[in-house]
């Protein structure tokens, strides 16, 4: 007969195997796999390739990336070379690197949540299925890929910090705090996690009337490791005073009632970058556990649940009200409130929601035999639900990786043009510029949150008349500008017109003289431009490909 510890080991190994199967489409399908486009294929994945091929991976802080926006983009805009994800893309083809990154992130997430629950929240051996089931579900959540362990690494970090807080100074804890910054981002998660821990440490001091210095110095230690890893970000923040595109980011625009609605939307549905898929099964279980606590007066026994339950809602409210226009007097006085996204404290919610889920299942388990039979099936139901959140299923109607980047088709375009790619500049309409960049073209357009404001103003002159026609794209460009695209009023904020589209641009008004002054020679458009000649554009050729999602109309500025 198996001991309880061996049973738990086997259940955990089963979870590892299940997670490997969940990841398998990435390795089996390769470039035929379907993965997220937004903030992934349209940006980060192309950036890694451009950075590696630029020769500036280890470049100085003032280096430039010549392939993007005519060499105006700083090396620092692409982050640190101490990030493992950059080296994965430097050493392996795109989809192997992506698959390995997904595997690293999800396996660490599984281990971290399992250790956290076992040591600090639901340690009893009888709750094996809850620990492993919740950890597996957490590891399957559709996190933002280039965020790496910025959110999914939080459980492992919290496990290490709570160990140190409780007097366990094992080398394993400090190893975790040392290695996690190499595969996470401080601005995409750990700034908010570490500052939250700082508040937690201070509350300990006030409540317990003693200074827990090892805990405090552990927080400082991990912060310093992040500062060293993210030295380019630190340098840019302290020493780079050149105005950049983030200086015109304007976030406080919502009315009070819009903010209230966004609070509940975020609370029940989550956020695109930190999706938890908690609405159907987890949220009702959380409410049910809270009801049990209410009825049975378990406030003291379950004070951690109550605290996290309230904090979960408050973080949604904080996120929503960060965009409330009542902030305007402060943002006008303190500019960094616009340039740094403090709304991201809600990135703590995946950790909180899944810890709450585990505690809720434990609370229900303790209610009697009927609940003990039901609880494992609730955990299984959440895992099954997350199977359908697999990228291959969710993005099955989008272009595959190979169809998106269309390497053969763009090679044909390159050969047709017939001159070195660094001798001319291109831009795209109805198409993400990341596709051109991935294929080695030098682009005037880009998607990046950190580029010179002077360049934004120069580029704006090309699309000025189109922006005047459409308030949505005008606001989008002027008050953010991360997508420095050749916007068309007729296309709006849509830039993925596949070869099956019937869309045509009837009345485009670009400043082609400005386009040429900036070095522009060719425009790649995924839709026909009916009045191309009025814009000083000549249709050179239309490129078709069975392997591509696009029909590319090649226009030359004349």
C-alpha positions in Angstrom: 0.0 0.0 0.0 1.3 3.4 -1.0 2.2 5.9 1.8 0.6 9.3 1.6 3.9 10.9 0.7 4.4 8.5 -2.2 0.8 9.1 -3.3 1.5 12.9 -3.4 4.7 12.4 -5.3 2.8 10.3 -7.9 0.1 12.9 -8.2 2.7 15.6 -8.6 4.5 13.7 -11.3 1.1 13.1 -13.0 0.6 16.9 -13.0 4.1 17.4 -14.6 3.2 14.9 -17.4 -0.1 16.6 -17.9 1.5 20.0 -18.2 4.0 18.6 -20.7 1.1 17.3 -22.8 -0.5 20.8 -22.6 2.7 22.3 -24.0 3.3 19.7 -26.6 1.5 21.5 -29.6 4.3 24.1 -29.5 7.0 21.5 -30.1 5.0 19.2 -32.4 3.5 21.9 -34.7 6.5 24.3 -34.6 5.8 27.2 -37.0 2.4 25.8 -37.7 1.4 26.4 -34.1 -1.1 29.2 -33.3 0.0 31.6 -30.5 -0.9 35.0 -29.3 -0.5 37.9 -31.7 -1.2 40.9 -29.4 2.0 42.0 -27.6 3.7 38.8 -28.8 4.0 38.0 -32.5 3.3 41.7 -33.3 6.2 42.9 -31.1 8.3 41.0 -28.6 9.2 37.9 -30.7 10.3 40.1 -33.6 12.2 42.3 -31.2 14.3 39.4 -29.9 15.3 38.5 -33.5 16.1 42.1 -34.5 18.1 42.6 -31.3 20.2 39.5 -31.9 20.8 40.3 -35.5 21.6 43.9 -34.8 24.9 43.0 -33.2 24.0 45.2 -30.2 22.8 42.5 -27.8 25.7 43.4 -25.6 25.9 46.9 -26.9 26.5 50.0 -24.7 23.6 52.0 -23.2 23.8 54.6 -26.0 23.8 52.1 -28.8 21.1 52.3 -31.5 19.2 49.6 -33.3 19.7 50.6 -37.0 16.9 48.4 -38.4 14.1 50.3 -36.6 12.9 53.9 -37.0 16.0 54.8 -39.0 18.4 54.0 -36.1 16.6 56.3 -33.6 15.6 53.4 -31.3 17.9 53.0 -28.3 19.4 49.7 -27.4 17.8 50.2 -23.9 14.3 50.0 -25.4 14.8 46.2 -25.8 15.7 45.4 -22.2 18.5 43.7 -20.6 20.9 41.0 -22.0 20.8 39.3 -18.6 17.3 38.0 -19.4 17.3 34.3 -20.2 14.5 34.8 -22.7 16.7 36.9 -24.9 19.4 34.1 -25.0 16.8 31.5 -25.8 16.0 33.5 -28.9 19.6 34.0 -29.6 20.5 30.3 -29.4 17.4 28.7 -30.9 14.9 29.1 -33.8 11.9 31.2 -32.8 9.4 28.4 -32.0 11.9 26.3 -30.1 12.8 29.3 -28.0 9.1 30.2 -27.5 8.3 26.6 -26.5 11.2 26.4 -24.1 10.2 29.7 -22.5 6.6 28.5 -22.1 7.9 25.3 -20.5 10.3 27.0 -18.1 7.6 29.5 -17.0 4.8 26.9 -16.5 6.9 24.3 -14.7 8.3 26.9 -12.3 4.8 28.2 -11.8 3.6 24.7 -10.9 6.5 24.0 -8.5 6.2 27.4 -6.9 2.5 27.3 -6.2 2.7 23.7 -5.0 5.5 24.6 -2.5 3.8 27.7 -1.4 0.5 25.9 -0.6 2.2 22.9 1.0 4.4 24.9 3.3 2.3 28.0 4.2 -1.4 27.6 3.4 -2.7 24.1 3.2 0.0 21.8 4.6 -2.0 18.8 5.8 -1.3 15.6 3.8 -5.0 15.0 3.2 -5.2 18.0 0.9 -2.8 16.7 -1.7 -5.3 16.9 -4.5 -6.1 20.5 -3.7 -2.4 21.5 -3.6 -1.5 19.7 -6.8 -4.8 20.5 -8.6 -4.6 24.3 -7.9 -0.9 24.4 -8.7 -1.5 22.7 -12.1 -4.4 25.0 -12.9 -2.3 28.1 -12.0 0.5 26.9 -14.3 -1.9 26.5 -17.2 -3.3 30.1 -17.0 -2.8 32.1 -20.3 -0.1 34.5 -19.0 1.5 37.1 -21.2 4.4 35.2 -22.8 7.1 37.9 -22.7 6.2 38.5 -19.0 7.9 35.2 -18.3 7.9 34.7 -14.6 6.9 38.2 -13.8 3.6 37.0 -12.4 3.8 33.2 -12.5 7.1 33.3 -10.5 5.5 35.1 -7.6 4.4 32.0 -5.7 7.9 30.6 -5.7 9.2 34.0 -4.5 6.6 34.3 -1.8 7.5 30.7 -0.6 11.1 31.8 -0.2 10.2 35.1 1.5 7.8 33.5 3.9 10.4 30.9 4.8 12.9 33.6 5.6 10.2 35.5 7.5 9.7 32.4 9.6 13.4 32.0 10.4 14.4 29.5 7.6 17.6 30.9 6.1 18.3 27.9 3.8 20.5 28.6 0.7 17.5 27.4 -1.4 15.5 30.5 -0.5 18.3 32.9 -1.5 18.9 30.9 -4.7 15.3 31.5 -5.7 15.6 35.2 -4.9 18.8 35.3 -7.0 17.6 33.4 -10.1 14.1 34.7 -10.5 15.2 38.2 -11.7 17.0 36.5 -14.6 13.6 35.4 -15.9 11.2 38.1 -14.8 10.7 41.8 -15.2 10.5 44.3 -12.3 8.2 46.6 -14.2 5.9 43.8 -15.3 5.3 42.3 -11.9 8.0 42.3 -9.3 8.1 46.0 -8.5 4.5 45.6 -7.3 5.3 42.3 -5.6 8.3 43.6 -3.7 6.7 46.9 -2.7 3.7 44.9 -1.5 6.1 42.7 0.6 7.7 45.9 2.0 4.2 47.0 3.3 3.7 43.5 4.7 7.1 43.7 6.5 6.1 47.1 7.9 2.8 45.8 9.1 4.7 43.0 10.9 6.8 45.5 12.6 3.7 47.5 13.8 1.7 44.4 14.9 4.5 42.3 16.4 6.6 45.2 17.9 9.8 43.7 16.5 12.1 44.2 13.5 12.5 41.2 11.3 15.7 42.2 9.7 16.4 39.0 7.8 13.0 39.4 6.1 13.7 43.1 5.3 17.1 42.4 3.9 15.8 39.6 1.8 13.4 42.1 0.1 16.3 44.6 -0.3 18.5 41.8 -1.7 16.1 40.7 -4.4 15.4 44.4 -5.3 19.2 45.0 -5.7 19.5 41.9 -7.9 16.7 43.2 -10.1 18.4 46.6 -10.3 21.6 44.9 -11.5 19.8 42.8 -14.0 17.7 45.7 -15.3 20.7 48.2 -15.3 19.6 49.5 -18.7 16.2 50.5 -17.3 17.8 52.1 -14.3 20.2 54.0 -16.4 17.4 55.3 -18.7 15.3 56.3 -15.7 18.1 58.2 -14.0 20.4 59.5 -16.7 18.5 59.6 -20.0 16.6 62.9 -20.1 15.8 62.9 -23.8 12.0 63.2 -24.2 10.5 59.9 -25.3 7.1 58.6 -26.4 6.1 57.7 -22.9 6.2 61.4 -22.0 2.9 61.9 -23.9 1.2 58.9 -22.4 -2.1 60.1 -20.9 -4.0 57.6 -18.8 -6.5 59.5 -16.6 -9.5 59.7 -18.8 -12.4 57.7 -17.3 -15.4 59.1 -15.5 -16.3 57.8 -12.0 -19.0 55.5 -13.2 -16.8 54.2 -16.0 -14.2 53.4 -13.3 -16.8 51.6 -11.2 -17.8 49.4 -14.2 -14.2 48.7 -15.0 -13.6 47.6 -11.4 -16.2 44.9 -11.7 -15.2 43.9 -15.2 -11.6 43.4 -14.0 -12.8 41.6 -10.8 -14.9 39.1 -12.6 -13.1 38.7 -16.0 -9.5 39.6 -15.3 -7.0 41.4 -17.6 -5.6 40.5 -20.9 -2.0 40.3 -19.7 -2.7 38.3 -16.5 -5.7 36.2 -17.4 -6.8 33.8 -14.6 -9.9 32.2 -16.2 -11.5 32.4 -12.7 -15.0 33.5 -13.6 -16.8 30.1 -14.1 -15.5 27.9 -11.3 -13.2 29.8 -9.0 -15.2 32.9 -8.3 -18.4 31.0 -7.2 -16.2 28.8 -5.0 -14.6 31.9 -3.4 -18.1 33.4 -2.7 -19.3 30.1 -1.3 -16.2 29.9 1.1 -16.8 33.4 2.2 -20.5 32.6 2.9 -19.4 29.6 5.0 -17.0 31.9 7.0 -19.9 34.4 7.4 -22.4 31.9 8.6 -20.1 29.9 10.9 -18.3 33.0 12.2 -14.9 31.7 11.2 -13.3 35.2 10.8 -10.4 34.5 13.2 -9.7 31.0 11.9 -9.7 32.1 8.3 -8.3 35.6 8.6 -5.8 35.1 5.8 -8.6 34.2 3.5 -10.7 37.2 4.5 -7.7 39.5 4.0 -6.9 38.1 0.5 -10.6 38.1 -0.4 -10.8 41.8 0.3 -7.4 42.6 -1.2 -8.5 40.9 -4.4 -11.3 43.3 -4.9 -9.3 46.3 -3.8 -6.7 45.6 -6.5 -9.4 45.6 -9.2 -10.7 48.9 -7.9 -7.1 50.3 -7.8 -6.6 49.2 -11.4 -9.8 50.7 -12.6 -9.5 54.0 -10.7 -6.0 54.5 -11.9 -7.6 55.6 -15.1 -10.1 57.9 -13.3 -9.8 61.5 -14.5 -9.8 62.7 -10.9 -6.0 61.9 -11.0 -5.5 64.8 -13.4 -4.3 67.4 -10.8 -1.7 65.0 -9.5 -0.5 63.8 -12.9 0.0 67.4 -14.1 2.1 68.0 -11.0 4.0 64.7 -10.9 4.7 63.6 -14.5 6.0 60.1 -13.5 2.5 59.2 -12.5 1.7 59.1 -16.3 4.9 57.5 -17.5 4.9 54.6 -15.0 1.9 52.3 -14.9 1.0 52.0 -11.2 -2.2 50.3 -12.2 -0.2 47.1 -12.5 -0.6 46.3 -8.8 -3.4 44.2 -10.1 -0.7 41.9 -11.6 -0.7 40.4 -8.0 -4.2 39.0 -8.6 -3.2 35.7 -10.3 -1.2 34.7 -7.1 -4.0 35.9 -4.8 -6.9 34.3 -6.8 -5.3 30.9 -6.9 -4.2 30.9 -3.2 -7.8 31.9 -2.4 -9.0 29.1 -4.6 -6.9 26.6 -2.6 -8.0 27.9 0.8 -11.7 27.9 -0.4 -11.5 24.3 -1.4 -9.9 23.5 2.0 -12.7 25.3 3.8 -15.4 23.4 1.8 -13.5 20.1 2.4 -13.9 20.6 6.1 -17.6 20.9 5.8 -18.2 17.2 5.6 -18.2 14.0 3.5 -20.3 15.4 0.7 -17.9 18.3 0.2 -14.9 16.1 0.4 -16.2 14.2 -2.6 -17.0 17.3 -4.5 -13.8 19.3 -3.9 -11.5 17.2 -6.1 -13.9 17.5 -9.0 -14.0 21.3 -8.7 -10.2 21.3 -9.0 -10.4 19.0 -12.0 -13.1 21.1 -13.6 -10.8 24.2 -13.4 -8.0 22.2 -15.0 -10.3 21.0 -17.8 -11.5 24.5 -18.4 -8.0 25.7 -18.8 -7.3 23.1 -21.5 -9.6 25.2 -23.7 -7.4 28.2 -22.9 -4.5 26.6 -24.7 -3.1 29.0 -27.3 -3.6 26.4 -30.0 -7.4 26.4 -29.3 -7.9 30.1 -28.5 -6.0 31.4 -31.5 -6.9 28.7 -34.0 -8.7 31.3 -36.2 -5.6 33.5 -36.3 -2.6 33.0 -38.6 -0.1 30.4 -37.5 3.4 31.6 -36.6 4.6 30.7 -40.1 1.6 32.3 -41.8 2.1 35.5 -39.7 5.8 36.1 -40.4 5.5 34.8 -44.0 9.2 34.4 -44.4 9.1 33.0 -48.0 6.8 35.7 -49.2 8.9 38.5 -47.8 12.0 36.9 -49.2 10.3 37.1 -52.6 9.6 40.8 -51.9 13.2 41.4 -50.9 14.5 39.7 -54.0 12.1 41.7 -56.2 13.4 45.0 -54.8 16.9 43.7 -55.4 19.0 46.1 -53.4 20.5 45.7 -49.9 17.8 46.1 -47.2 19.8 48.7 -45.3 19.7 51.0 -48.4 16.0 51.9 -48.1 13.2 52.2 -45.5 9.7 50.7 -45.6 6.5 51.1 -43.7 3.3 49.0 -43.6 -0.5 49.6 -43.9 -3.0 47.1 -42.6 0.0 45.0 -41.4 2.1 44.9 -38.3 5.6 46.4 -39.0 7.0 43.5 -36.8 6.5 41.3 -39.8 8.8 43.4 -42.0 11.3 43.7 -39.1 11.3 39.9 -38.5 12.2 39.5 -42.2 15.2 41.9 -42.1 13.5 45.1 -43.5 14.5 48.5 -42.2 11.3 50.2 -41.0 10.2 53.7 -40.3 7.2 52.4 -38.3 7.4 50.4 -35.1 5.6 49.2 -32.0 7.6 50.3 -29.0 6.8 52.2 -25.8 10.2 53.9 -25.6 11.4 55.9 -28.6 12.4 59.6 -29.1 9.5 62.0 -29.0 11.1 64.0 -31.8 10.8 61.0 -34.0 7.1 60.6 -33.1 6.5 64.2 -34.2 8.4 63.7 -37.5 6.5 60.5 -38.2 3.2 62.2 -37.4 3.6 64.6 -40.3 3.2 61.6 -42.7 -0.2 60.6 -41.3 -1.4 64.0 -40.1 -4.4 64.2 -42.5 -5.5 60.7 -41.7 -5.4 61.4 -38.0 -7.6 64.5 -38.5 -10.3 62.3 -40.1 -10.6 59.9 -37.2 -10.7 60.9 -33.5 -10.0 57.3 -32.3 -6.7 56.9 -34.0 -5.7 60.5 -33.4 -6.2 60.0 -29.6 -4.5 56.6 -29.8 -1.4 58.1 -31.5 -1.2 61.5 -29.8 -1.9 60.3 -26.2 0.1 57.1 -26.4 1.9 56.5 -29.6 3.4 53.1 -28.8 2.1 52.0 -32.2 4.0 54.3 -34.5 2.1 53.0 -37.5 0.9 54.4 -40.9 -2.7 54.7 -39.7 -5.5 55.1 -42.1 -8.8 56.6 -41.1 -10.7 54.0 -43.1 -8.9 51.1 -41.5 -8.9 52.6 -37.9 -7.2 50.5 -35.2 -7.0 47.4 -37.3 -3.8 46.1 -38.7 -4.3 42.5 -39.6 -6.1 42.3 -42.9 -5.6 38.8 -44.2 -5.5 37.9 -47.9 -9.2 36.9 -47.8 -10.3 40.5 -47.0 -12.4 42.6 -49.4 -11.4 45.8 -47.7 -10.0 48.6 -49.9 -8.7 52.0 -49.0 -10.6 54.6 -51.1 -9.2 58.0 -49.9 -5.8 57.7 -48.4 -4.0 61.0 -47.7 -0.4 60.6 -46.7 2.4 63.1 -46.8 4.7 61.1 -49.1 7.2 64.0 -49.3 7.7 63.6 -45.6 7.9 59.8 -46.0 10.7 60.2 -48.5 12.5 62.8 -46.4 12.7 60.3 -43.6 14.1 57.7 -46.0 10.9 55.9 -46.9 10.8 54.2 -50.3 8.3 51.3 -50.2 5.0 50.7 -48.5 3.7 47.2 -47.8 0.0 47.2 -47.7 -2.3 44.2 -47.0 -5.2 46.0 -48.8 -5.4 47.8 -52.2 -5.0 51.6 -52.1 -7.5 52.9 -54.8 -6.0 56.4 -54.9 -2.3 55.4 -54.7 -1.3 57.7 -57.6 -2.8 60.7 -55.8 -0.4 59.9 -52.9 2.7 59.6 -55.1 2.7 55.8 -54.9 3.1 53.4 -57.7 1.9 49.8 -57.4 4.9 47.7 -58.2 3.6 44.2 -57.7 1.1 42.1 -55.7 2.7 39.2 -53.8 0.7 36.0 -53.1 1.7 33.0 -51.1 -0.1 29.8 -50.0 2.0 29.7 -46.9 1.2 33.3 -45.9 -1.8 34.9 -44.3 -1.3 38.1 -46.4 -1.6 39.5 -49.9 1.1 42.2 -50.0 0.7 45.1 -52.3 4.1 46.7 -52.9 3.9 50.4 -53.4 6.9 52.6 -54.3 7.1 56.2 -53.4 7.8 58.2 -56.7 
